[in-house]
């Protein structure tokens, strides 16, 4: 567990100076480790822990079902792209994403 924490979570530099801030950062890394271990145990596909941490870190702000995504990442992205195409299919200006004034 300590090897996983040391290799996969940024605990080299602490964000705070006092004891409480350092303790919170360590507990947060341990909770993230536990959550990723639970996700890893529930997914049928075999993933290395470091790869799983990297993928979850990259996809953290996307609204996806993590279990379906980890079983078939390419297929999940194809479904998301297809849904987005269907969403803008009847739009007058599908290529415009923002105002150009």
Residue frames as a rotation matrix with the C-alpha (Angstrom) as fourth column:
UNK 1
0.570 0.822 0.000 0.00
0.822 -0.570 0.000 0.00
0.000 0.000 -1.000 0.00
UNK 2
0.496 -0.424 -0.758 2.77
0.138 -0.823 0.551 2.45
-0.857 -0.378 -0.350 0.87
UNK 3
-0.622 -0.716 0.317 4.55
0.401 0.057 0.914 1.69
-0.672 0.696 0.252 -2.39
UNK 4
-0.136 0.675 0.725 1.33
0.972 -0.050 0.228 2.43
0.190 0.736 -0.650 -4.32
UNK 5
0.778 0.425 -0.462 0.85
0.547 -0.821 0.165 5.68
-0.309 -0.381 -0.871 -2.41
UNK 6
0.098 -0.852 -0.513 4.43
0.112 -0.503 0.857 6.74
-0.989 -0.142 0.046 -3.01
UNK 7
-0.727 -0.466 0.505 4.41
0.481 0.178 0.858 5.92
-0.489 0.867 0.095 -6.73
UNK 8
-0.421 0.659 0.623 0.95
0.853 0.052 0.520 7.06
0.310 0.750 -0.584 -7.78
UNK 9
0.711 0.701 -0.054 0.02
0.666 -0.647 0.370 10.01
0.225 -0.299 -0.927 -5.60
UNK 10
0.117 -0.713 0.691 1.90
0.249 -0.653 -0.716 13.33
0.961 0.256 0.101 -5.37
UNK 11
0.942 0.187 -0.279 3.09
0.302 -0.103 0.948 13.21
0.149 -0.977 -0.154 -1.76
UNK 12
0.008 -0.999 0.041 6.59
0.918 -0.009 -0.396 14.52
0.396 0.041 0.917 -2.46
UNK 13
-0.891 -0.226 0.393 5.54
0.119 -0.953 -0.280 18.08
0.438 -0.203 0.876 -1.82
UNK 14
-0.341 0.789 -0.511 2.93
0.924 0.182 -0.336 19.00
-0.172 -0.587 -0.791 0.75
UNK 15
-0.053 0.446 0.894 0.47
0.634 -0.677 0.375 21.77
0.772 0.586 -0.247 0.05
UNK 16
0.820 0.379 0.429 0.38
-0.086 -0.660 0.747 23.07
0.566 -0.649 -0.509 3.62
UNK 17
-0.175 -0.948 0.265 2.92
-0.422 -0.171 -0.890 23.83
0.890 -0.267 -0.370 6.30
UNK 18
-0.209 0.114 0.971 1.16
-0.978 -0.008 -0.209 22.72
-0.016 -0.993 0.113 9.44
UNK 19
-0.891 -0.212 0.401 0.59
-0.291 0.945 -0.147 19.20
-0.347 -0.248 -0.904 10.73
UNK 20
-0.056 0.971 0.234 -3.14
-0.050 0.231 -0.972 19.22
-0.997 -0.066 0.035 10.00
UNK 21
0.458 0.209 -0.864 -2.66
-0.805 -0.315 -0.503 20.07
-0.377 0.926 0.024 6.31
UNK 22
-0.526 -0.730 -0.436 -0.11
-0.831 0.549 0.084 17.29
0.179 0.407 -0.896 5.83
UNK 23
-0.788 0.290 0.543 -2.34
-0.088 0.820 -0.566 14.80
-0.610 -0.494 -0.620 7.63
UNK 24
0.289 0.937 -0.198 -5.33
-0.319 -0.100 -0.942 15.75
-0.902 0.336 0.270 5.43
UNK 25
0.208 -0.276 -0.939 -3.26
-0.978 -0.073 -0.195 15.30
-0.015 0.958 -0.285 2.29
UNK 26
-0.842 -0.539 -0.019 -2.07
-0.537 0.842 -0.052 11.84
0.044 -0.034 -0.998 3.39
UNK 27
-0.486 0.745 0.457 -5.60
0.021 0.532 -0.846 10.74
-0.874 -0.402 -0.275 4.36
UNK 28
0.407 0.635 -0.657 -6.93
-0.639 -0.316 -0.701 11.98
-0.652 0.705 0.277 1.01
UNK 29
-0.245 -0.585 -0.773 -4.31
-0.939 0.341 0.040 9.94
0.240 0.736 -0.633 -0.86
UNK 30
-0.942 -0.089 0.323 -5.19
-0.211 0.906 -0.367 6.88
-0.260 -0.414 -0.872 1.21
UNK 31
-0.055 0.993 0.107 -8.91
-0.137 0.099 -0.986 7.32
-0.989 -0.069 0.130 0.48
UNK 32
0.355 0.114 -0.928 -8.21
-0.907 -0.200 -0.372 7.69
-0.228 0.973 0.032 -3.25
UNK 33
-0.694 -0.668 -0.269 -6.10
-0.701 0.713 0.035 4.54
0.168 0.212 -0.963 -3.07
UNK 34
-0.708 0.499 0.500 -8.97
-0.015 0.697 -0.717 2.67
-0.706 -0.515 -0.486 -1.42
UNK 35
0.300 0.888 -0.348 -11.53
-0.409 -0.210 -0.888 3.88
-0.862 0.409 0.300 -3.98
UNK 36
0.107 -0.336 -0.936 -9.32
-0.990 0.051 -0.132 2.93
0.092 0.940 -0.328 -6.92
UNK 37
-0.899 -0.416 0.139 -8.67
-0.434 0.888 -0.150 -0.48
-0.061 -0.195 -0.979 -5.37
UNK 38
-0.308 0.878 0.367 -12.45
-0.027 0.378 -0.925 -1.01
-0.951 -0.295 -0.092 -5.06
UNK 39
0.486 0.431 -0.760 -12.98
-0.733 -0.273 -0.623 0.01
-0.476 0.860 0.183 -8.69
UNK 40
-0.354 -0.736 -0.577 -10.15
-0.915 0.400 0.051 -2.30
0.193 0.546 -0.815 -9.76
UNK 41
-0.876 0.022 0.482 -11.68
-0.193 0.900 -0.391 -5.25
-0.442 -0.435 -0.784 -7.90
UNK 42
0.040 0.994 0.100 -15.09
-0.081 0.103 -0.991 -4.72
-0.996 0.032 0.085 -9.54
UNK 43
0.388 0.026 -0.921 -13.79
-0.887 -0.260 -0.381 -4.43
-0.249 0.965 -0.078 -13.13
UNK 44
0.862 0.014 0.507 -13.31
0.040 0.995 -0.094 -7.73
-0.505 0.102 0.857 -14.96
UNK 45
0.775 -0.609 0.168 -10.58
0.180 -0.043 -0.983 -6.45
0.606 0.792 0.076 -17.26
UNK 46
0.471 -0.688 -0.553 -7.09
0.857 0.209 0.471 -6.61
-0.208 -0.695 0.688 -15.80
UNK 47
0.746 -0.235 0.623 -5.52
0.055 -0.911 -0.410 -3.18
0.664 0.340 -0.666 -15.26
UNK 48
-0.314 -0.861 -0.399 -2.22
0.773 0.012 -0.634 -2.19
0.551 -0.508 0.662 -13.69
UNK 49
0.273 0.465 -0.842 -2.81
0.906 -0.419 0.063 0.07
-0.324 -0.780 -0.535 -10.70
UNK 50
-0.492 -0.540 -0.683 -0.68
0.297 -0.841 0.451 2.90
-0.819 0.019 0.574 -12.11
UNK 51
-0.929 0.214 0.302 -2.53
0.273 -0.154 0.949 2.78
0.250 0.964 0.085 -15.44
UNK 52
-0.028 0.977 -0.213 -5.85
0.911 0.113 0.398 2.82
0.412 -0.183 -0.893 -13.64
UNK 53
0.066 -0.040 -0.997 -4.79
0.704 -0.706 0.075 5.86
-0.707 -0.707 -0.018 -11.61
UNK 54
-0.850 -0.459 -0.259 -3.71
0.137 -0.667 0.732 7.68
-0.509 0.587 0.630 -14.78
UNK 55
-0.698 0.646 0.309 -6.94
0.473 0.092 0.876 6.93
0.537 0.758 -0.370 -16.63
UNK 56
0.221 0.817 -0.533 -9.13
0.967 -0.115 0.225 7.94
0.123 -0.565 -0.816 -13.71
UNK 57
-0.230 -0.386 -0.893 -7.11
0.522 -0.823 0.221 11.14
-0.821 -0.416 0.391 -13.24
UNK 58
-0.985 -0.171 0.031 -7.59
0.109 -0.465 0.878 12.04
-0.136 0.868 0.477 -16.92
UNK 59
-0.534 0.843 0.068 -11.31
0.332 0.135 0.933 11.22
0.778 0.521 -0.352 -16.96
UNK 60
-0.734 0.187 -0.653 -12.16
0.666 0.009 -0.746 12.67
-0.133 -0.982 -0.131 -13.55
UNK 61
-0.658 0.468 -0.590 -14.13
-0.221 -0.869 -0.442 15.65
-0.720 -0.161 0.676 -14.87
UNK 62
-0.714 0.456 -0.532 -16.04
-0.537 0.133 0.833 13.68
0.450 0.880 0.150 -17.52
UNK 63
-0.108 0.777 0.620 -19.45
-0.857 0.244 -0.455 12.31
-0.505 -0.581 0.639 -16.71
UNK 64
-0.140 0.002 -0.990 -19.03
-0.688 0.719 0.098 8.64
0.713 0.695 -0.099 -17.62
UNK 65
0.905 0.327 0.271 -19.82
-0.425 0.691 0.584 5.30
0.003 -0.644 0.765 -16.03
UNK 66
0.093 -0.992 0.091 -16.35
-0.982 -0.076 0.171 4.32
-0.163 -0.105 -0.981 -14.87
UNK 67
-0.094 -0.111 0.989 -17.07
-0.265 0.961 0.083 0.58
-0.960 -0.254 -0.120 -14.83
UNK 68
0.786 0.410 0.463 -18.35
0.345 0.331 -0.878 0.49
-0.513 0.850 0.118 -18.42
UNK 69
0.817 -0.518 -0.254 -15.54
-0.569 -0.649 -0.504 2.76
0.096 0.557 -0.825 -19.52
UNK 70
-0.064 -0.918 0.392 -12.84
-0.910 0.215 0.356 0.56
-0.411 -0.334 -0.848 -17.97
UNK 71
0.209 0.189 0.959 -14.29
0.083 0.974 -0.210 -2.61
-0.974 0.123 0.188 -19.51
UNK 72
0.115 -0.124 0.986 -14.17
0.978 0.189 -0.090 -1.17
-0.175 0.974 0.143 -23.06
UNK 73
-0.193 -0.229 -0.954 -12.59
0.325 -0.932 0.158 2.32
-0.926 -0.280 0.254 -23.30
UNK 74
-0.972 -0.223 -0.072 -12.66
0.006 -0.329 0.944 2.52
-0.235 0.918 0.321 -27.11
UNK 75
-0.515 0.848 0.125 -16.28
0.715 0.345 0.609 1.41
0.473 0.403 -0.784 -27.36
UNK 76
0.115 0.540 -0.834 -17.32
0.888 -0.433 -0.157 3.88
-0.446 -0.722 -0.529 -24.68
UNK 77
-0.515 -0.359 -0.779 -15.71
0.038 -0.917 0.398 6.76
-0.856 0.176 0.485 -26.53
UNK 78
-0.955 0.224 0.193 -17.42
0.216 0.086 0.973 5.68
0.202 0.971 -0.130 -29.76
UNK 79
-0.111 0.967 -0.229 -20.79
0.966 0.159 0.205 5.77
0.235 -0.198 -0.952 -27.95
UNK 80
0.018 0.064 -0.998 -20.07
0.578 -0.815 -0.042 9.24
-0.816 -0.576 -0.052 -26.51
UNK 81
-0.856 -0.370 -0.361 -19.10
-0.082 -0.592 0.802 10.58
-0.510 0.716 0.477 -29.94
UNK 82
-0.743 0.638 0.203 -22.24
0.513 0.348 0.785 9.05
0.430 0.687 -0.586 -31.48
UNK 83
0.095 0.786 -0.611 -24.43
0.978 -0.188 -0.091 10.63
-0.186 -0.589 -0.787 -28.79
UNK 84
-0.263 -0.262 -0.929 -22.84
0.234 -0.951 0.202 14.03
-0.936 -0.164 0.311 -29.38
UNK 85
-0.997 -0.070 0.027 -23.40
0.038 -0.173 0.984 13.75
-0.064 0.982 0.176 -33.13
UNK 86
-0.364 0.931 0.015 -27.06
0.819 0.313 0.481 12.91
0.444 0.187 -0.876 -32.55
UNK 87
-0.004 0.346 -0.938 -27.40
0.804 -0.557 -0.209 15.85
-0.595 -0.755 -0.276 -30.16
UNK 88
-0.330 -0.225 -0.917 -26.27
-0.169 -0.942 0.291 18.39
-0.929 0.251 0.273 -32.79
UNK 89
-0.645 0.053 0.762 -27.88
0.663 0.534 0.524 16.70
-0.379 0.844 -0.380 -35.77
UNK 90
0.214 0.842 0.495 -30.82
0.956 -0.284 0.070 19.13
0.200 0.459 -0.866 -36.07
UNK 91
0.209 -0.219 -0.953 -28.88
0.505 -0.810 0.297 22.22
-0.837 -0.544 -0.059 -35.06
UNK 92
0.984 0.165 0.062 -28.54
0.144 -0.553 -0.821 25.13
-0.101 0.817 -0.568 -37.50
UNK 93
0.491 -0.864 0.111 -24.92
-0.642 -0.445 -0.624 25.82
0.588 0.235 -0.774 -36.56
UNK 94
0.976 -0.042 -0.212 -23.39
0.159 0.804 0.573 22.58
0.146 -0.593 0.792 -35.18
UNK 95
0.223 -0.975 -0.007 -19.80
0.765 0.179 -0.618 23.70
0.604 0.132 0.786 -35.73
UNK 96
-0.106 -0.216 0.971 -20.18
-0.286 -0.928 -0.238 26.85
0.952 -0.303 0.036 -33.61
UNK 97
-0.092 0.023 -0.995 -19.38
0.791 0.609 -0.059 26.24
0.605 -0.793 -0.075 -29.98
UNK 98
-0.237 -0.014 -0.971 -19.30
0.786 -0.590 -0.183 29.80
-0.570 -0.807 0.151 -28.72
UNK 99
0.824 0.554 -0.123 -20.22
0.408 -0.729 -0.550 33.30
-0.394 0.403 -0.826 -29.71
UNK 100
-0.212 -0.890 0.403 -17.92
0.961 -0.115 0.252 35.02
-0.178 0.440 0.880 -32.23
UNK 101
0.800 0.538 0.264 -18.75
0.572 -0.818 -0.066 38.66
0.181 0.204 -0.962 -31.66
